[in-house]
Amino acid sequence: MTIIDNIKQRPGLKKLALYLLMPKNQARPRKWVQWFVNPFKHKKGKGSLIRRRTRIDVLPFNTFILGRYSTIEDFATVNNGMGAVIIGDHTRIGIGNVVIGPVRIGDNVILAQNIVLSGLNHGYTDPNVPIALQPCSVAEIVVEDDCWIGANSVITAGVTIGRHSVVAGGSVVTKNVPPYTVVAGNPARPIRQYQPATGTWEKI
């Protein structure tokens, strides 16, 4: 059992560790974590870039990886508090995006502007307890290689976007998207799919 596993299984120790890592009721880590822990714990690939006006709320107990020659643009937020955030090579996380782990994004992916990918859901089933105090659930979002996610889209927990697929702007994706498929709408549905036999993208 690792030290982190030991802390997670002991409520008192876990509470103390979280207090030391970030202020109460906050998602952003303390400055000492940002300056002296995260640079040694998390991985940034060669040529990768995180813009100055980006909010990187990453903590040392979950993974954060930014691949080679990938960029996280200004005003984006990345949070790994509930699960790992892994971003592949040559991928762009656009202006104003929100990425809440667990999320795994492949290589050569384009995320346009103001997109939300959240692998986290708040519990709500007990009407006698405020939603903010109910347990959270997580399910990994996967965006495979070569995808393009249009501006103002929302990808919900547990969804996989298949390789070389397109999510049209403003879509809300609640179900898996097959590879080589274009989806649009709320909830998103397939509207085109690549047909290898004809070499064309055909309407569905």
Z-matrix of the N, CA and C atoms (Angstrom, degrees):
N
C 1 1.461
C 2 1.531 1 109.89
N 3 1.329 2 116.45 1 131.76
C 4 1.458 3 120.58 2 -179.28
C 5 1.524 4 110.62 3 -79.93
N 6 1.313 5 116.04 4 167.93
C 7 1.463 6 121.00 5 177.17
C 8 1.524 7 110.19 6 -60.50
N 9 1.333 8 116.37 7 -41.73
C 10 1.468 9 120.10 8 -179.20
C 11 1.521 10 110.67 9 -64.03
N 12 1.333 11 117.86 10 -42.48
C 13 1.469 12 120.97 11 177.03
C 14 1.524 13 111.06 12 -60.61
N 15 1.314 14 115.97 13 -40.55
C 16 1.462 15 121.26 14 179.97
C 17 1.523 16 111.00 15 -63.47
N 18 1.328 17 116.05 16 -42.36
C 19 1.465 18 120.27 17 178.56
C 20 1.520 19 110.95 18 -64.61
N 21 1.341 20 116.89 19 -43.39
C 22 1.467 21 120.79 20 -178.04
C 23 1.527 22 112.26 21 -62.69
N 24 1.332 23 117.99 22 -28.94
C 25 1.459 24 121.46 23 -176.41
C 26 1.528 25 112.82 24 -89.21
N 27 1.320 26 117.40 25 -3.88
C 28 1.469 27 121.02 26 -179.86
C 29 1.523 28 108.20 27 -119.02
N 30 1.346 29 118.05 28 103.02
C 31 1.477 30 121.92 29 -172.52
C 32 1.524 31 114.23 30 -54.08
N 33 1.317 32 117.29 31 -42.89
C 34 1.458 33 119.70 32 -179.10
C 35 1.514 34 112.10 33 -64.96
N 36 1.322 35 116.11 34 -43.48
C 37 1.458 36 121.18 35 179.17
C 38 1.525 37 111.03 36 -67.97
N 39 1.335 38 115.58 37 -37.57
C 40 1.461 39 120.21 38 177.81
C 41 1.526 40 110.89 39 -63.22
N 42 1.328 41 116.99 40 -42.96
C 43 1.464 42 121.46 41 179.50
C 44 1.521 43 110.73 42 -62.08
N 45 1.321 44 116.77 43 -42.55
C 46 1.468 45 121.13 44 178.79
C 47 1.530 46 110.73 45 -64.66
N 48 1.327 47 115.77 46 -44.50
C 49 1.473 48 119.68 47 -179.62
C 50 1.519 49 111.31 48 -61.24
N 51 1.335 50 116.76 49 -43.57
C 52 1.464 51 120.34 50 179.08
C 53 1.520 52 111.47 51 -64.02
N 54 1.335 53 117.09 52 -37.95
C 55 1.469 54 120.67 53 177.39
C 56 1.524 55 110.88 54 -63.06
N 57 1.323 56 116.64 55 -40.06
C 58 1.461 57 120.14 56 179.99
C 59 1.526 58 111.89 57 -70.41
N 60 1.348 59 116.58 58 -29.71
C 61 1.461 60 120.48 59 -177.19
C 62 1.524 61 112.99 60 -83.76
N 63 1.328 62 117.45 61 -34.89
C 64 1.470 63 119.62 62 -177.80
C 65 1.518 64 109.78 63 -152.24
N 66 1.347 65 116.35 64 150.00
C 67 1.470 66 120.07 65 178.91
C 68 1.525 67 111.15 66 -61.60
N 69 1.323 68 116.06 67 154.12
C 70 1.457 69 121.69 68 -179.48
C 71 1.530 70 110.48 69 -58.91
N 72 1.329 71 115.68 70 137.94
C 73 1.465 72 123.84 71 179.08
C 74 1.525 73 113.22 72 62.17
N 75 1.313 74 116.91 73 24.42
C 76 1.457 75 121.81 74 178.08
C 77 1.526 76 109.80 75 -122.73
N 78 1.342 77 116.42 76 153.32
C 79 1.465 78 120.96 77 177.20
C 80 1.523 79 111.59 78 -102.34
N 81 1.322 80 117.11 79 -17.00
C 82 1.467 81 121.29 80 -176.87
C 83 1.527 82 110.15 81 -84.27
N 84 1.330 83 118.15 82 131.14
C 85 1.463 84 120.11 83 179.95
C 86 1.527 85 112.12 84 -67.42
N 87 1.324 86 115.95 85 157.49
C 88 1.460 87 121.16 86 176.83
C 89 1.534 88 109.86 87 -64.66
N 90 1.329 89 115.13 88 157.41
C 91 1.461 90 120.34 89 -176.86
C 92 1.523 91 112.33 90 -57.54
N 93 1.339 92 116.98 91 -38.14
C 94 1.466 93 118.59 92 -177.06
C 95 1.530 94 110.98 93 -65.78
N 96 1.336 95 116.12 94 -30.45
C 97 1.467 96 120.05 95 176.59
C 98 1.532 97 109.28 96 -71.01
N 99 1.338 98 116.45 97 -44.39
C 100 1.463 99 120.56 98 179.70
C 101 1.531 100 112.01 99 -61.23
N 102 1.343 101 116.29 100 -39.86
C 103 1.465 102 120.31 101 -172.79
C 104 1.526 103 113.71 102 -86.74
N 105 1.346 104 116.56 103 -39.07
C 106 1.458 105 119.66 104 -167.57
C 107 1.528 106 115.57 105 -113.95
N 108 1.336 107 117.37 106 -11.18
C 109 1.468 108 119.78 107 -178.53
C 110 1.523 109 111.04 108 -113.11
N 111 1.342 110 116.15 109 -55.29
C 112 1.463 111 119.99 110 -174.32
C 113 1.528 112 114.62 111 -57.33
N 114 1.333 113 119.33 112 -40.50
C 115 1.475 114 117.89 113 -179.54
C 116 1.521 115 113.74 114 -60.46
N 117 1.321 116 117.18 115 -24.90
C 118 1.466 117 120.91 116 -179.38
C 119 1.526 118 112.11 117 -95.13
N 120 1.336 119 116.33 118 -23.10
C 121 1.461 120 120.71 119 -176.45
C 122 1.528 121 112.12 120 -88.89
N 123 1.338 122 116.53 121 -42.39
C 124 1.456 123 121.21 122 -173.09
C 125 1.523 124 111.00 123 -97.43
N 126 1.345 125 115.53 124 159.18
C 127 1.464 126 120.17 125 -171.46
C 128 1.532 127 111.03 126 -115.32
N 129 1.342 128 114.12 127 130.83
C 130 1.466 129 121.34 128 172.39
C 131 1.517 130 107.61 129 -119.84
N 132 1.333 131 116.64 130 124.76
C 133 1.453 132 120.97 131 -177.84
C 134 1.519 133 112.55 132 -75.14
N 135 1.304 134 115.26 133 165.69
C 136 1.461 135 122.70 134 178.81
C 137 1.532 136 110.17 135 -55.17
N 138 1.330 137 115.79 136 132.56
C 139 1.449 138 121.05 137 176.31
C 140 1.517 139 115.17 138 75.15
N 141 1.333 140 118.95 139 3.92
C 142 1.465 141 120.74 140 179.55
C 143 1.531 142 109.97 141 -77.44
N 144 1.330 143 115.68 142 158.71
C 145 1.461 144 120.39 143 -173.91
C 146 1.522 145 110.29 144 -144.96
N 147 1.326 146 115.39 145 129.37
C 148 1.461 147 122.12 146 170.88
C 149 1.521 148 106.49 147 -114.15
N 150 1.313 149 117.14 148 115.64
C 151 1.462 150 120.93 149 -177.46
C 152 1.524 151 111.75 150 -63.19
N 153 1.313 152 115.76 151 155.71
C 154 1.468 153 121.78 152 -171.71
C 155 1.518 154 112.81 153 -63.86
N 156 1.339 155 118.13 154 -35.54
C 157 1.468 156 120.96 155 -176.46
C 158 1.518 157 112.00 156 -95.88
N 159 1.308 158 114.75 157 40.65
C 160 1.459 159 122.43 158 178.89
C 161 1.526 160 108.78 159 -107.86
N 162 1.309 161 117.05 160 144.19
C 163 1.469 162 120.90 161 177.92
C 164 1.525 163 108.45 162 -102.09
N 165 1.323 164 116.09 163 108.53
C 166 1.459 165 121.91 164 -178.92
C 167 1.527 166 108.04 165 -106.64
N 168 1.320 167 116.22 166 90.60
C 169 1.466 168 122.17 167 -179.47
C 170 1.520 169 109.11 168 -91.95
N 171 1.324 170 115.58 169 71.07
C 172 1.463 171 119.54 170 -178.55
C 173 1.526 172 109.66 171 -112.81
N 174 1.315 173 114.14 172 141.01
C 175 1.455 174 122.26 173 -177.22
C 176 1.517 175 109.67 174 -117.58
N 177 1.318 176 117.54 175 157.11
C 178 1.468 177 119.60 176 -172.05
C 179 1.520 178 115.71 177 -74.02
N 180 1.347 179 118.49 178 -14.00
C 181 1.468 180 118.35 179 -175.76
C 182 1.521 181 113.44 180 -85.25
N 183 1.345 182 118.52 181 -6.76
C 184 1.458 183 121.90 182 171.86
C 185 1.524 184 109.59 183 -128.02
N 186 1.306 185 116.09 184 157.01
C 187 1.465 186 122.17 185 -174.05
C 188 1.522 187 111.53 186 -74.92
N 189 1.320 188 115.45 187 141.56
C 190 1.461 189 122.60 188 165.23
C 191 1.522 190 107.74 189 -135.87
N 192 1.332 191 116.47 190 121.69
C 193 1.466 192 122.02 191 179.34
C 194 1.520 193 108.17 192 -131.88
N 195 1.327 194 115.97 193 130.67
C 196 1.462 195 122.38 194 172.03
C 197 1.519 196 107.03 195 -116.54
N 198 1.330 197 116.76 196 119.94
C 199 1.454 198 121.76 197 -172.72
C 200 1.521 199 114.10 198 -72.96
N 201 1.311 200 115.27 199 178.57
C 202 1.459 201 123.02 200 -177.08
C 203 1.530 202 111.34 201 -64.71
N 204 1.324 203 114.47 202 134.88
C 205 1.467 204 122.57 203 175.80
C 206 1.532 205 113.18 204 57.01
N 207 1.314 206 116.45 205 28.34
C 208 1.461 207 121.07 206 175.35
C 209 1.526 208 109.73 207 -100.24
N 210 1.345 209 115.75 208 156.04
C 211 1.462 210 121.26 209 -175.64
C 212 1.519 211 110.61 210 -131.90
N 213 1.321 212 115.77 211 137.76
C 214 1.461 213 122.40 212 168.26
C 215 1.524 214 106.05 213 -111.37
N 216 1.328 215 116.05 214 115.77
C 217 1.458 216 121.15 215 -172.38
C 218 1.530 217 112.40 216 -79.78
N 219 1.347 218 115.05 217 170.12
C 220 1.463 219 122.10 218 -179.58
C 221 1.522 220 112.12 219 -55.69
N 222 1.335 221 113.92 220 148.11
C 223 1.468 222 124.33 221 173.69
C 224 1.522 223 113.43 222 68.28
N 225 1.317 224 117.51 223 7.97
C 226 1.470 225 120.55 224 171.74
C 227 1.524 226 109.45 225 -78.64
N 228 1.333 227 115.38 226 158.65
C 229 1.463 228 122.12 227 175.02
C 230 1.525 229 108.28 228 -128.69
N 231 1.325 230 115.75 229 130.72
C 232 1.466 231 121.37 230 175.72
C 233 1.518 232 107.73 231 -124.10
N 234 1.339 233 116.49 232 128.56
C 235 1.460 234 121.26 233 -176.70
C 236 1.530 235 109.35 234 -134.46
N 237 1.327 236 116.29 235 123.84
C 238 1.463 237 121.30 236 178.70
C 239 1.524 238 112.57 237 -112.10
N 240 1.341 239 116.28 238 19.30
C 241 1.462 240 119.58 239 -175.82
C 242 1.512 241 114.22 240 -61.26
N 243 1.349 242 117.79 241 -31.37
C 244 1.461 243 121.53 242 -178.16
C 245 1.524 244 113.19 243 -107.82
N 246 1.331 245 116.77 244 -3.91
C 247 1.458 246 119.11 245 179.78
C 248 1.512 247 111.39 246 175.30
N 249 1.308 248 115.48 247 160.95
C 250 1.464 249 121.98 248 -175.44
C 251 1.520 250 112.08 249 -61.71
N 252 1.331 251 115.20 250 147.23
C 253 1.464 252 122.30 251 170.21
C 254 1.522 253 106.99 252 -121.41
N 255 1.329 254 115.74 253 114.93
C 256 1.461 255 121.89 254 -176.91
C 257 1.523 256 107.60 255 -123.60
N 258 1.323 257 116.18 256 119.88
C 259 1.462 258 122.94 257 -177.68
C 260 1.518 259 108.20 258 -117.89
N 261 1.324 260 117.28 259 129.26
C 262 1.454 261 122.16 260 -174.59
C 263 1.516 262 114.09 261 -77.69
N 264 1.331 263 115.45 262 -162.60
C 265 1.460 264 123.15 263 -175.96
C 266 1.531 265 110.79 264 -86.67
N 267 1.347 266 114.59 265 148.78
C 268 1.474 267 121.42 266 174.47
C 269 1.532 268 112.18 267 55.17
N 270 1.313 269 116.12 268 39.24
C 271 1.460 270 122.32 269 -178.29
C 272 1.522 271 109.91 270 -114.59
N 273 1.326 272 116.53 271 142.90
C 274 1.465 273 121.07 272 -179.37
C 275 1.520 274 109.79 273 -117.53
N 276 1.338 275 115.44 274 123.23
C 277 1.455 276 123.00 275 173.91
C 278 1.523 277 105.98 276 -98.82
N 279 1.328 278 117.28 277 111.35
C 280 1.452 279 122.02 278 -166.75
C 281 1.516 280 115.16 279 -73.69
N 282 1.324 281 114.63 280 175.28
C 283 1.463 282 122.92 281 -178.86
C 284 1.526 283 110.06 282 -59.56
N 285 1.339 284 115.39 283 130.43
C 286 1.455 285 121.13 284 174.53
C 287 1.512 286 116.28 285 75.36
N 288 1.336 287 117.73 286 10.71
C 289 1.470 288 119.54 287 178.17
C 290 1.527 289 111.16 288 -71.94
N 291 1.334 290 115.54 289 152.64
C 292 1.464 291 122.03 290 173.54
C 293 1.529 292 107.41 291 -122.92
N 294 1.327 293 116.04 292 122.50
C 295 1.461 294 121.96 293 -179.40
C 296 1.520 295 107.84 294 -124.49
N 297 1.333 296 116.63 295 110.34
C 298 1.458 297 122.54 296 -178.25
C 299 1.522 298 108.08 297 -116.36
N 300 1.327 299 116.46 298 118.08
C 301 1.443 300 120.95 299 -175.68
C 302 1.519 301 113.82 300 -69.23
N 303 1.337 302 115.73 301 162.44
C 304 1.464 303 126.58 302 8.35
C 305 1.529 304 113.36 303 -80.17
N 306 1.341 305 114.57 304 124.77
C 307 1.459 306 122.30 305 179.35
C 308 1.517 307 108.49 306 -139.22
N 309 1.340 308 116.04 307 135.31
C 310 1.469 309 121.27 308 175.39
C 311 1.522 310 107.74 309 -127.32
N 312 1.323 311 116.09 310 119.18
C 313 1.459 312 123.26 311 -177.59
C 314 1.520 313 108.34 312 -115.41
N 315 1.329 314 117.18 313 132.79
C 316 1.454 315 121.70 314 -174.47
C 317 1.517 316 113.96 315 -80.88
N 318 1.340 317 114.58 316 -159.29
C 319 1.461 318 122.81 317 -178.74
C 320 1.528 319 110.53 318 -88.05
N 321 1.339 320 115.55 319 151.50
C 322 1.470 321 121.73 320 173.90
C 323 1.526 322 112.91 321 56.11
N 324 1.320 323 115.37 322 39.35
C 325 1.462 324 121.64 323 178.83
C 326 1.527 325 109.11 324 -98.73
N 327 1.327 326 116.32 325 140.71
C 328 1.457 327 122.02 326 175.06
C 329 1.523 328 108.31 327 -114.70
N 330 1.319 329 116.22 328 118.59
C 331 1.459 330 121.58 329 169.56
C 332 1.520 331 106.80 330 -107.80
N 333 1.326 332 117.23 331 117.75
C 334 1.459 333 121.60 332 -178.28
C 335 1.531 334 109.66 333 -70.25
N 336 1.319 335 118.73 334 -140.60
C 337 1.461 336 121.70 335 -171.69
C 338 1.534 337 111.70 336 -103.37
N 339 1.349 338 114.37 337 147.87
C 340 1.477 339 122.53 338 170.55
C 341 1.523 340 113.18 339 56.75
N 342 1.333 341 115.25 340 43.09
C 343 1.466 342 122.11 341 177.87
C 344 1.527 343 109.08 342 -97.79
N 345 1.328 344 116.61 343 145.05
C 346 1.466 345 121.58 344 175.37
C 347 1.518 346 109.03 345 -117.66
N 348 1.337 347 115.38 346 124.08
C 349 1.458 348 122.41 347 169.49
C 350 1.518 349 106.23 348 -120.39
N 351 1.320 350 117.07 349 110.98
C 352 1.458 351 120.35 350 -178.07
C 353 1.518 352 110.77 351 -126.49
N 354 1.327 353 115.46 352 113.68
C 355 1.454 354 121.34 353 175.69
C 356 1.514 355 112.65 354 -83.22
N 357 1.321 356 116.46 355 11.81
C 358 1.465 357 123.41 356 -174.66
C 359 1.519 358 110.45 357 -116.39
N 360 1.339 359 116.21 358 139.51
C 361 1.462 360 122.32 359 170.66
C 362 1.517 361 109.43 360 -129.81
N 363 1.329 362 116.38 361 138.21
C 364 1.465 363 120.80 362 175.58
C 365 1.528 364 109.66 363 -84.98
N 366 1.318 365 115.57 364 141.39
C 367 1.456 366 120.40 365 173.83
C 368 1.522 367 110.53 366 -72.51
N 369 1.327 368 116.73 367 152.83
C 370 1.462 369 120.57 368 -178.59
C 371 1.532 370 112.82 369 -147.70
N 372 1.336 371 117.68 370 -1.94
C 373 1.470 372 120.82 371 -166.05
C 374 1.528 373 114.07 372 -70.03
N 375 1.343 374 118.90 373 -24.45
C 376 1.464 375 120.62 374 -179.98
C 377 1.530 376 109.13 375 -92.28
N 378 1.325 377 118.54 376 107.32
C 379 1.473 378 120.41 377 -175.95
C 380 1.521 379 113.34 378 -69.57
N 381 1.326 380 117.62 379 -11.16
C 382 1.464 381 121.25 380 -179.04
C 383 1.524 382 113.06 381 -91.32
N 384 1.336 383 116.05 382 -2.43
C 385 1.467 384 120.80 383 -178.40
C 386 1.527 385 108.26 384 -122.84
N 387 1.340 386 118.18 385 131.62
C 388 1.468 387 118.94 386 176.40
C 389 1.525 388 111.16 387 -55.54
N 390 1.313 389 116.45 388 141.13
C 391 1.462 390 120.77 389 -178.27
C 392 1.526 391 110.97 390 -55.04
N 393 1.319 392 116.65 391 -37.66
C 394 1.472 393 120.12 392 -178.41
C 395 1.521 394 112.82 393 -62.70
N 396 1.343 395 117.42 394 -20.81
C 397 1.463 396 121.28 395 -177.69
C 398 1.524 397 112.91 396 -101.25
N 399 1.332 398 117.73 397 -2.58
C 400 1.459 399 120.42 398 -179.29
C 401 1.533 400 110.37 399 -85.34
N 402 1.327 401 116.58 400 154.90
C 403 1.468 402 119.86 401 -177.49
C 404 1.525 403 111.73 402 -61.27
N 405 1.311 404 114.54 403 145.92
C 406 1.465 405 120.86 404 176.31
C 407 1.525 406 109.89 405 -95.15
N 408 1.316 407 115.29 406 153.56
C 409 1.465 408 120.58 407 172.56
C 410 1.520 409 108.10 408 -118.99
N 411 1.330 410 115.99 409 153.81
C 412 1.456 411 120.19 410 179.76
C 413 1.525 412 109.58 411 -132.19
N 414 1.330 413 115.02 412 149.54
C 415 1.460 414 122.25 413 174.50
C 416 1.523 415 106.61 414 -151.43
N 417 1.311 416 116.85 415 127.75
C 418 1.459 417 121.13 416 -171.84
C 419 1.521 418 112.36 417 -65.89
N 420 1.325 419 115.50 418 134.67
C 421 1.460 420 123.06 419 168.64
C 422 1.526 421 107.59 420 -92.65
N 423 1.328 422 116.68 421 134.61
C 424 1.463 423 121.82 422 177.32
C 425 1.521 424 108.77 423 -124.04
N 426 1.323 425 115.88 424 124.12
C 427 1.461 426 121.81 425 171.57
C 428 1.527 427 106.32 426 -113.10
N 429 1.325 428 116.42 427 109.91
C 430 1.458 429 120.03 428 -175.02
C 431 1.529 430 111.30 429 -75.41
N 432 1.333 431 116.76 430 176.40
C 433 1.462 432 122.67 431 -173.43
C 434 1.527 433 112.29 432 -58.05
N 435 1.337 434 114.60 433 149.14
C 436 1.469 435 123.58 434 167.23
C 437 1.527 436 114.29 435 69.23
N 438 1.323 437 118.78 436 21.29
C 439 1.467 438 120.59 437 -179.65
C 440 1.528 439 111.81 438 -89.26
N 441 1.326 440 114.40 439 158.42
C 442 1.468 441 122.06 440 175.08
C 443 1.524 442 107.41 441 -128.78
N 444 1.333 443 115.94 442 119.85
C 445 1.461 444 121.97 443 178.74
C 446 1.520 445 107.66 444 -107.66
N 447 1.337 446 116.91 445 120.90
C 448 1.454 447 121.95 446 -175.85
C 449 1.518 448 113.23 447 -74.31
N 450 1.322 449 115.24 448 160.79
C 451 1.461 450 122.71 449 -176.10
C 452 1.525 451 112.07 450 -57.31
N 453 1.348 452 114.86 451 145.63
C 454 1.470 453 123.95 452 174.60
C 455 1.523 454 113.86 453 65.21
N 456 1.328 455 117.10 454 21.13
C 457 1.464 456 120.83 455 176.48
C 458 1.527 457 111.04 456 -85.17
N 459 1.325 458 115.41 457 158.28
C 460 1.465 459 122.94 458 176.02
C 461 1.523 460 107.84 459 -126.63
N 462 1.333 461 115.78 460 127.70
C 463 1.469 462 121.74 461 175.79
C 464 1.522 463 106.93 462 -112.58
N 465 1.326 464 117.09 463 120.95
C 466 1.458 465 120.44 464 -173.89
C 467 1.534 466 111.74 465 -90.00
N 468 1.312 467 114.95 466 165.03
C 469 1.465 468 122.46 467 -175.32
C 470 1.524 469 111.86 468 -55.79
N 471 1.330 470 115.68 469 138.08
C 472 1.454 471 121.84 470 174.71
C 473 1.507 472 116.00 471 86.87
N 474 1.329 473 118.00 472 -2.35
C 475 1.461 474 121.93 473 -175.73
C 476 1.526 475 110.85 474 -84.98
N 477 1.330 476 116.32 475 141.79
C 478 1.465 477 122.83 476 171.12
C 479 1.527 478 108.62 477 -114.47
N 480 1.328 479 115.22 478 128.16
C 481 1.461 480 121.60 479 174.28
C 482 1.525 481 106.70 480 -100.38
N 483 1.320 482 117.04 481 114.64
C 484 1.458 483 121.59 482 -174.88
C 485 1.517 484 113.41 483 -67.75
N 486 1.300 485 115.34 484 161.46
C 487 1.463 486 123.39 485 -176.14
C 488 1.533 487 112.34 486 -52.68
N 489 1.339 488 115.09 487 139.06
C 490 1.469 489 124.14 488 174.00
C 491 1.530 490 111.88 489 56.09
N 492 1.331 491 115.83 490 36.64
C 493 1.459 492 120.25 491 176.69
C 494 1.517 493 110.60 492 -101.75
N 495 1.335 494 115.29 493 163.37
C 496 1.461 495 122.93 494 -178.80
C 497 1.521 496 108.81 495 -126.75
N 498 1.338 497 115.27 496 131.31
C 499 1.458 498 121.31 497 172.70
C 500 1.522 499 106.78 498 -108.62
N 501 1.326 500 117.10 499 116.28
C 502 1.463 501 121.35 500 -177.57
C 503 1.524 502 110.85 501 -65.38
N 504 1.325 503 116.19 502 151.13
C 505 1.447 504 121.53 503 -179.08
C 506 1.513 505 113.09 504 -54.10
N 507 1.340 506 115.66 505 139.29
C 508 1.456 507 121.44 506 177.54
C 509 1.506 508 115.53 507 78.76
N 510 1.328 509 117.96 508 7.78
C 511 1.465 510 120.87 509 -178.06
C 512 1.531 511 111.25 510 -80.06
N 513 1.326 512 115.67 511 152.64
C 514 1.464 513 122.71 512 172.30
C 515 1.519 514 106.84 513 -117.53
N 516 1.335 515 116.20 514 110.18
C 517 1.460 516 121.19 515 -172.64
C 518 1.524 517 109.00 516 -98.89
N 519 1.325 518 115.64 517 114.01
C 520 1.463 519 121.65 518 -177.69
C 521 1.521 520 112.73 519 -112.94
N 522 1.351 521 116.92 520 -8.36
C 523 1.463 522 121.39 521 -179.53
C 524 1.523 523 109.50 522 -132.14
N 525 1.320 524 116.04 523 158.75
C 526 1.466 525 120.85 524 179.87
C 527 1.523 526 111.23 525 -58.05
N 528 1.328 527 114.51 526 145.12
C 529 1.463 528 121.48 527 178.03
C 530 1.526 529 107.94 528 -109.40
N 531 1.341 530 119.04 529 122.16
C 532 1.470 531 120.40 530 179.26
C 533 1.530 532 110.88 531 -63.58
N 534 1.321 533 117.38 532 157.88
C 535 1.470 534 120.07 533 175.71
C 536 1.531 535 111.57 534 -58.49
N 537 1.326 536 115.83 535 150.58
C 538 1.477 537 123.08 536 175.05
C 539 1.528 538 111.92 537 56.50
N 540 1.331 539 115.01 538 46.76
C 541 1.459 540 121.42 539 -177.70
C 542 1.520 541 109.79 540 -132.82
N 543 1.338 542 116.41 541 143.29
C 544 1.457 543 122.67 542 172.56
C 545 1.522 544 108.03 543 -105.14
N 546 1.340 545 116.00 544 128.28
C 547 1.465 546 120.17 545 177.96
C 548 1.528 547 109.32 546 -121.77
N 549 1.337 548 114.93 547 154.01
C 550 1.463 549 120.38 548 179.85
C 551 1.514 550 109.24 549 -155.03
N 552 1.344 551 115.59 550 153.86
C 553 1.461 552 121.03 551 171.87
C 554 1.509 553 114.11 552 106.55
N 555 1.337 554 114.43 553 -179.20
C 556 1.462 555 123.00 554 179.44
C 557 1.533 556 108.33 555 -136.60
N 558 1.335 557 116.73 556 104.30
C 559 1.474 558 127.50 557 -3.53
C 560 1.528 559 110.87 558 -72.40
N 561 1.312 560 115.64 559 152.62
C 562 1.462 561 120.43 560 -176.61
C 563 1.527 562 110.97 561 -65.44
N 564 1.327 563 114.53 562 142.16
C 565 1.469 564 120.08 563 176.16
C 566 1.526 565 108.18 564 -137.96
N 567 1.330 566 117.97 565 154.45
C 568 1.472 567 120.63 566 -179.73
C 569 1.522 568 111.72 567 -65.12
N 570 1.326 569 116.23 568 135.52
C 571 1.469 570 120.05 569 175.82
C 572 1.528 571 111.50 570 -121.32
N 573 1.319 572 117.42 571 -22.94
C 574 1.466 573 121.04 572 175.93
C 575 1.525 574 109.53 573 -145.32
N 576 1.333 575 115.29 574 152.91
C 577 1.463 576 120.03 575 177.31
C 578 1.529 577 109.43 576 -148.15
N 579 1.317 578 114.75 577 141.17
C 580 1.466 579 119.40 578 -179.37
C 581 1.518 580 109.83 579 -74.10
N 582 1.352 581 115.42 580 134.07
C 583 1.459 582 121.68 581 179.06
C 584 1.531 583 108.71 582 -112.41
N 585 1.334 584 117.57 583 106.46
C 586 1.472 585 120.43 584 -177.41
C 587 1.526 586 113.35 585 -58.26
N 588 1.329 587 116.95 586 -32.55
C 589 1.464 588 120.01 587 -176.73
C 590 1.528 589 112.26 588 -63.93
N 591 1.354 590 115.75 589 -34.58
C 592 1.453 591 119.45 590 -178.50
C 593 1.525 592 113.09 591 -107.59
N 594 1.331 593 116.86 592 -12.83
C 595 1.455 594 120.62 593 -178.12
C 596 1.516 595 113.00 594 69.36
N 597 1.340 596 116.57 595 27.89
C 598 1.466 597 120.24 596 -178.00
C 599 1.539 598 110.33 597 -128.88
N 600 1.353 599 114.02 598 159.25
C 601 1.460 600 120.83 599 173.57
C 602 1.527 601 106.75 600 -96.34
N 603 1.311 602 116.84 601 111.48
C 604 1.457 603 121.21 602 -173.00
C 605 1.528 604 111.51 603 -106.18
N 606 1.339 605 115.78 604 147.42
C 607 1.449 606 121.27 605 176.85
C 608 1.517 607 110.32 606 -65.36
N 609 1.319 608 114.35 607 146.91
C 610 1.468 609 120.23 608 177.51
C 611 1.522 610 108.85 609 -104.92
